[in-house]
Amino acid sequence: MRIILPIVILSLIFFTCKKQKNSEDSFWHCGAVELLDSVSQLNKLTGSWKWIKQKIPLNQQYIDPNKVVVVTFESNGNFNVTENTIIVTQGRWGIKHGSYISWQLDLSVPNSYLTGDIIFCENTALFNNSPIDGPLNYFQKR
């Protein structure tokens, strides 16, 4: 019974959302199609990602980055976040269950860009922290 509700919700999203590039709708659509397991999620995250935009849910505004933020997830479990080539966070990373059937990062050192459920759409990752009124951060694979 616990698994039926998320499947029904994802099915409704899958069949009713209009696909718009890099919108939340397109991410939920792609996420419903992919439903990655933990190993696939780790493999997909491994590499470097550039921050491309942020959305603030309270005012529904998109913000273009005012700095170059790059996150690198290494296959050995290390990660780092750079802002304008300066390392601002580094530590160990893994994944954990998020809300419903999604995944979140499990970081030894928290970082505000990387909070919330992870949803992939093609070569873009969305860190969706909006369930607690946090920002939505979009990253593109380099």
C-alpha positions in Angstrom: 0.0 0.0 0.0 2.9 2.4 0.8 4.3 2.0 -2.7 0.9 2.4 -4.5 0.4 6.1 -3.6 3.8 7.2 -5.0 3.2 5.2 -8.2 -0.2 6.7 -8.7 1.2 10.2 -8.1 4.1 9.7 -10.4 1.8 8.2 -13.1 -0.5 11.3 -12.9 2.5 13.6 -13.2 3.9 11.5 -16.1 0.7 11.7 -18.1 -0.4 15.2 -17.3 2.7 17.3 -17.3 3.7 19.4 -20.3 7.4 19.0 -21.0 9.3 22.3 -20.7 13.0 22.3 -20.7 14.5 22.7 -17.3 11.1 23.4 -15.6 10.0 21.5 -12.5 7.4 19.7 -14.6 10.1 18.3 -17.0 12.1 17.1 -14.0 9.2 15.3 -12.4 8.4 13.7 -15.8 12.0 12.6 -16.3 12.3 11.4 -12.7 9.1 9.3 -13.1 10.6 7.7 -16.1 14.1 7.0 -14.7 13.4 5.9 -11.0 17.1 5.2 -10.5 18.2 2.8 -7.8 21.0 3.8 -5.4 23.9 2.4 -7.6 22.5 4.1 -10.7 22.1 7.4 -8.8 25.7 7.2 -7.5 27.0 6.6 -11.0 24.9 9.4 -12.5 26.1 11.9 -9.9 29.8 11.0 -10.3 31.6 13.8 -12.2 31.6 17.6 -12.3 28.4 19.7 -12.3 28.1 23.5 -12.9 25.4 25.5 -11.2 23.1 27.1 -13.8 20.2 28.6 -11.9 18.2 28.7 -8.7 14.5 29.1 -8.1 13.1 30.6 -4.9 9.7 29.0 -4.2 8.2 31.8 -2.1 8.3 34.3 -5.0 8.6 31.9 -7.9 11.6 33.8 -9.3 14.5 32.3 -11.1 18.0 33.6 -10.2 20.9 33.4 -12.5 24.2 32.6 -10.8 26.4 35.5 -9.8 29.4 33.2 -9.4 30.7 30.1 -11.0 29.9 27.2 -8.8 31.2 23.7 -9.6 30.5 20.5 -7.7 32.7 17.5 -8.2 31.6 14.1 -7.0 34.4 11.5 -7.1 33.9 7.8 -7.4 36.0 7.2 -4.3 33.3 9.1 -2.2 35.0 12.5 -2.0 33.3 15.7 -3.1 34.1 19.4 -3.3 32.3 22.6 -4.1 34.1 25.5 -5.6 32.9 29.1 -6.0 34.9 31.0 -8.6 37.6 28.3 -8.4 38.0 28.5 -4.6 37.1 25.4 -2.6 34.3 26.3 -0.2 33.2 22.8 0.9 34.8 19.4 0.7 34.2 16.1 2.4 32.6 12.6 1.8 29.4 11.9 -0.1 26.9 9.2 -0.5 23.1 9.0 -1.0 20.2 8.3 1.3 16.4 7.9 0.8 14.6 11.2 0.5 10.9 11.8 0.3 8.7 9.1 -1.1 10.9 7.2 -3.6 13.5 9.8 -4.2 17.2 10.2 -3.1 19.1 12.9 -1.4 22.8 13.4 -0.8 24.4 12.3 2.4 27.3 14.7 2.9 29.8 14.7 5.7 29.9 18.5 5.4 26.5 20.1 4.4 26.3 22.5 1.5 23.3 24.8 0.8 23.5 24.2 -3.0 23.1 20.4 -2.5 20.0 20.0 -0.3 16.7 18.3 -1.1 15.6 15.5 -3.4 17.7 14.8 -6.5 15.9 14.7 -9.8 17.6 14.1 -13.1 16.5 15.2 -16.6 19.0 14.4 -19.3 22.3 16.1 -18.3 20.8 18.4 -15.7 20.2 17.7 -12.0 17.7 19.4 -9.8 18.3 19.6 -6.0 14.7 20.2 -4.9 14.6 21.6 -1.4 11.2 23.2 -1.9 9.2 20.9 0.4 10.7 23.0 3.3 10.5 26.3 1.3 14.2 26.0 0.4 15.6 26.8 -3.1 15.7 24.6 -6.1 19.2 24.4 -7.5 19.9 23.3 -11.1 23.2 21.9 -12.1 24.4 20.9 -15.6 26.9 18.0 -16.1 30.2 19.2 -17.4 
